[in-house]
Amino acid sequence: QVQLLESGGGLVQPGGSLTLSCAASGNILGIAAMGWYRQAPGNQRDLVAVITSGGLTTHAESVEGRFNISSDMRTVNLRMNMMKPEDTAVYYCDVRRFGLGYWGQGTQVTVSS
């Protein structure tokens, strides 16, 4: 089992920055990838960014150039810059280990003036 603890959500003004962090504990050896998803009300949960144990990263087109994911495969961070109101959502940390997926509890991010 892998436990995930997210932090860093909150309210930010348009154009501002925020950093989300997610710390993994438990059976963390063998984590293959860590990532962030988000879900706005009425929408499906979508990939924001993912990083593999080999260091390969993928960012959704909607956040490319504004968000940056980093990880040491124990903690995964999402630096969010130039934020827009449409970035408002619940953000979920995701970990993949030996074919299984684990989700964090989610953290609310609101972009509003």
N, C-alpha and C positions, 0 to 999 in steps of 0.2 A: 504494500500500500504506500501511496505517496500522499502526503498532506501539503496543501498549498495555502499560503497566507498572503493576501494581497494588501497593498497599502498605496496611498498617494492620490486617491480620487478627490474630487471636490468641485468647487465652482471657480471658473476662470473666465475672464473677459475675452471677447473675440480678439485674435491677434496675440494672445498670451501663450504661456507655456506651462506645462505640467509634466511631471514624471511619475509613472506608475512602477511599482516594484512588486515582485512576487517571489517569495522564498519557499523553496521546497524542502520538506523534511520526511523522514521515514526511509523507505528503500529508494534512495536516489541514485545508486550506482546503476549505470546502464540507461540513463535517460538519453533518448535519441534526439529529442527536439523539445523546445519550449516556445510558447507563442502567446499571442493575445488575440482575442476575438471581441466583438462588441455587438450589442443588441439594443436597438432603439425600440420604443413602444410600437407594437404592431408590425414589427419587422422580424426577419429571421436573424439568427446569429451568424455574423460574417467574420471572415478572417481579416485581421488588421495587419499582423506581421508574425513571422515565424523565423526561428533560427535553429539550425541543426547543430549537433555535437561537433560537426566538422567546420562550423563557422559560416555555413551558407545562410544567407538571409533572403527572405521574400517579404515585400511590403505590398499591400493593396494599392492599386493605382490611385485611389482617392486620397491616400496619405503619403505617397511617394514624394520625397523631397522635403516633407514636413515632419514626419515621424521617424524615429530611429530605434531599432531594437538591439539590445546587447544582452549577453548572458555568459555565465561561467558554468552553466548546467547545474547550478545550485540555486541561483537567483537570476531572474530575467527582468530586465528593465525596459520600459518603453518611454522614451523621451518624445514629448509631443510639443511641437512648435507651431507658430502661426495657426493657432487653433481657430476653427470655424464653428458656428452654431450647429452645423450638421454633424459635427463630431460628438454631439451630445448622445450619450448612451450608457448602458451598463457594460463595463469592460470586464472580461473574464480571462483569467490566466489558464493556459492549457499546457499539459505535459504529456509527452508520449514516451512510453517505456515498455519495451518488449511487446509491442502490438496493442497495448492498452492505453486508454486515454484517461486523464484525470483533470477535473475542473476545479477552479477556485470558486469562492462564493460570490464573486462579482463585486465591483466597486463602481459607484456612480460617478460619472464625469458630466458636468453641465457647463456648456459654453454659452454665456449670456451676459449682456451688459445691464 
